[in-house]
Amino acid sequence: MAAFVLSSMVVVAASGPEAATLAGWGRYVAAAEARMARELRDGPFLAIDAPQRADDRRRMMAGAFVTDSVETRDAQGREVDVPGGLVHDWRGGVFIPGATLDRILSRLEHAAPPAPPNEVLSSRILEGGPGWNRVGLILQRRKVITVVYATEHTVTFRRLAADRATTTSIATSIAELEGYGTPSQKARAPGDDHGFLWRWNAYWRFRQTPAGVTAECESISLSRSVPGVIRFVAGPVIQSTARESMTSALDAMQRAFRQ
């Protein structure tokens, strides 16, 4: 049933993101980035350091990957409308024992980023300079059906203090691949894809501690909206995919830098 529902999304809504959808996405990202700027200015630097997250922080320091969905609202506290699209906003934290901030930043700036093997089929640096690089990924998403993307991301790095830094990754190109790994492989035209991944931003924060580095990521992505008649089936599948993708990213980061 779930496979039929997800495949049917292409038939029910076979078009790429419309101007109104992209405008709504822009408003959502602007509101999220404004909130992040306030957090960096006023604290807490890591969301998991908020007093109400004490239990989550204890679980993270004990080795758990802590994830939660985020609801970003505009400056007036209203829900941000994204007509024709669904925004998936997830945040996760992980503690990396024995890691150093210097080593993490050096690796991220000069080498392909840590990649979960079940999701990223290949990754490479396309170009770069001081404080930035451009990364190319072949990304696989599997949840009932398998979809493969070729993506490019501009990544920037900021060292805010001796013990803290941020990175921001903005997907500048997302193309769904048809027939991946075969002689007939080609990129689907916009509007001819499944619409599971239209836009994708990722925001990382790193803080050095005597025992290692705490890393926190907020991932914001855009997919086509789900028609109401199938939302009760497709919605949980799409949300669980976003959560699993976040957990995989945290796991890859920890595996790459744990000492």
C-alpha positions in Angstrom: 0.0 0.0 0.0 2.7 2.5 1.0 4.7 1.8 -2.3 1.5 2.4 -4.3 0.8 5.6 -2.5 4.3 7.1 -2.9 4.4 6.1 -6.6 1.0 7.7 -7.1 2.3 11.0 -5.8 3.9 11.5 -9.2 0.7 10.9 -11.1 -1.5 13.0 -8.7 0.9 16.0 -8.7 3.2 15.6 -11.8 4.8 19.0 -11.8 7.9 20.7 -10.4 7.8 23.3 -7.7 5.7 26.3 -8.6 6.7 29.9 -8.0 4.4 30.1 -5.0 6.1 26.9 -3.5 9.6 28.3 -3.9 8.5 31.7 -2.5 7.1 29.8 0.6 10.3 27.9 0.9 12.3 31.1 0.8 10.1 32.6 3.6 10.6 29.4 5.7 14.4 29.4 5.3 14.6 33.2 6.0 12.6 32.6 9.2 14.7 29.6 10.2 18.0 31.5 9.5 16.8 34.5 11.5 16.1 32.2 14.5 19.5 30.6 14.1 21.2 34.0 14.1 19.4 34.9 17.3 20.5 31.6 18.9 24.1 32.3 17.9 23.9 35.8 19.3 21.9 35.2 22.5 22.3 31.4 23.1 22.2 28.7 23.8 24.7 27.9 21.1 23.5 24.4 21.0 19.7 23.8 21.2 20.3 20.7 23.3 21.8 23.0 26.0 18.4 24.6 26.7 17.3 23.8 30.3 14.2 21.9 29.1 16.5 19.6 27.0 18.4 18.3 30.0 17.2 14.7 29.6 18.1 14.7 25.9 21.5 16.1 26.7 22.2 13.3 29.2 21.1 10.7 26.6 23.4 12.2 24.0 26.4 12.3 26.3 25.7 8.7 27.1 26.1 7.8 23.4 22.6 8.3 21.9 21.7 10.1 18.7 19.1 12.7 19.7 16.7 13.9 17.0 13.6 16.0 17.0 11.4 17.8 14.5 11.5 21.6 14.4 8.6 24.0 13.8 9.8 27.3 12.6 7.4 30.2 12.6 7.6 33.7 11.2 8.4 36.9 13.2 4.7 37.2 14.2 4.6 33.6 15.4 2.5 32.4 12.5 3.0 29.1 10.6 4.9 29.7 7.4 2.7 28.7 4.4 4.4 26.7 1.6 1.7 26.0 -0.9 2.2 22.9 -2.9 5.2 21.8 -0.8 6.2 20.1 2.5 9.1 21.4 4.6 10.9 18.8 6.6 12.9 20.5 9.4 14.8 18.1 11.7 17.5 18.7 14.2 19.9 16.2 15.8 22.8 16.1 18.2 25.7 13.7 18.8 28.8 13.7 21.1 32.1 12.7 19.5 34.5 11.4 22.2 38.1 12.4 21.7 37.4 14.6 18.6 39.0 18.0 18.2 37.4 21.0 16.5 40.6 21.7 14.5 40.6 18.3 13.0 36.9 18.3 12.1 37.1 21.7 10.4 40.3 20.8 8.5 38.7 17.5 7.2 35.4 19.1 6.2 37.1 21.9 4.4 39.6 19.9 2.4 38.1 16.4 2.0 34.8 14.8 1.0 32.4 15.0 4.0 31.7 11.9 6.1 28.9 10.0 4.4 26.5 7.3 5.5 27.1 4.4 3.1 23.5 3.4 3.1 22.5 6.9 1.8 25.5 8.5 0.0 26.9 6.4 -2.9 29.7 8.8 -3.7 31.0 12.2 -2.5 33.8 14.4 -3.7 35.1 18.0 -3.5 34.5 19.7 -6.8 36.3 22.9 -5.9 37.1 25.0 -2.9 39.0 27.9 -1.3 39.6 29.4 2.2 36.4 29.0 4.2 34.3 27.2 1.5 34.0 24.3 -0.9 31.6 22.8 -3.4 30.7 19.2 -2.9 29.1 16.7 -5.3 27.1 13.8 -4.0 25.3 10.8 -5.4 22.5 10.4 -2.9 20.2 7.4 -2.5 16.9 7.6 -0.6 15.2 4.2 0.1 11.8 4.0 1.8 9.5 1.5 0.1 10.9 2.8 -3.3 14.4 3.8 -4.2 15.3 7.2 -5.6 18.8 8.4 -6.6 19.9 12.0 -6.9 23.0 13.8 -8.2 23.4 16.9 -6.0 25.8 19.7 -5.6 26.3 21.8 -2.4 28.1 25.0 -1.5 29.5 24.6 2.0 30.8 27.6 4.1 32.8 27.4 7.3 32.9 29.9 10.2 35.1 29.8 13.3 33.2 31.8 15.9 35.6 31.2 18.8 38.4 28.9 19.8 35.8 26.3 21.0 33.0 26.7 18.5 32.3 26.8 14.8 29.5 26.4 12.2 29.1 25.1 8.7 26.3 25.8 6.3 25.5 23.6 3.3 23.1 24.8 0.6 22.1 22.4 -2.2 22.6 24.4 -5.5 21.6 21.5 -7.8 19.4 18.5 -7.2 18.7 16.1 -10.1 16.8 12.8 -9.8 18.6 10.1 -11.8 16.7 7.6 -13.9 18.4 4.2 -14.5 21.3 4.9 -12.2 24.3 2.7 -12.9 23.0 1.6 -16.3 23.9 2.8 -19.8 20.6 4.5 -20.0 21.2 6.7 -16.9 19.9 10.2 -17.3 18.6 13.1 -15.1 14.9 13.4 -15.0 13.5 16.8 -16.2 12.0 19.1 -13.5 8.4 18.1 -13.2 9.1 14.5 -14.3 10.7 13.5 -11.0 9.1 12.0 -7.9 9.3 15.4 -6.1 10.7 13.8 -2.9 13.6 16.3 -2.7 13.4 19.7 -4.3 15.6 21.8 -1.9 17.9 21.0 0.9 19.9 23.1 3.4 22.0 21.7 6.4 23.3 23.8 9.2 26.0 22.3 11.6 27.3 23.7 14.9 30.3 22.3 16.7 31.5 23.0 20.2 34.8 21.7 21.7 34.8 20.3 25.2 37.6 18.7 27.2 36.3 15.2 26.4 35.5 15.8 22.7 33.2 17.7 20.3 29.4 18.1 20.5 27.9 18.4 17.0 24.4 19.5 16.2 22.8 19.6 12.8 19.5 21.2 11.5 18.5 19.8 8.1 15.7 21.6 6.2 14.4 20.1 3.0 11.5 20.6 0.6 9.3 18.0 -1.1 6.1 18.1 -3.0 2.9 18.2 -0.9 1.0 15.0 -0.3 -2.7 15.1 -1.4 -5.1 14.8 1.5 -6.6 11.6 0.3 -3.3 9.7 0.8 -1.6 11.9 3.5 -2.5 9.5 6.3 -0.4 6.8 4.7 2.4 8.8 2.9 3.0 11.4 5.7 4.5 9.0 8.3 6.7 7.4 5.6 8.1 10.7 4.5 8.6 11.9 8.1 10.4 8.7 9.1 12.7 9.0 6.1 13.7 12.5 7.2 14.4 11.3 10.8 16.5 8.3 9.5 18.5 10.6 7.2 19.3 12.8 10.2 20.4 9.8 12.3 22.6 8.5 9.5 24.3 11.9 9.2 25.0 12.0 12.9 26.4 8.4 12.9 28.7 9.2 9.9 30.0 12.3 11.7 30.7 10.3 14.9 32.4 7.4 13.0 34.6 9.7 11.1 36.1 11.6 14.0 35.7 9.5 17.2 39.0 8.7 18.9 
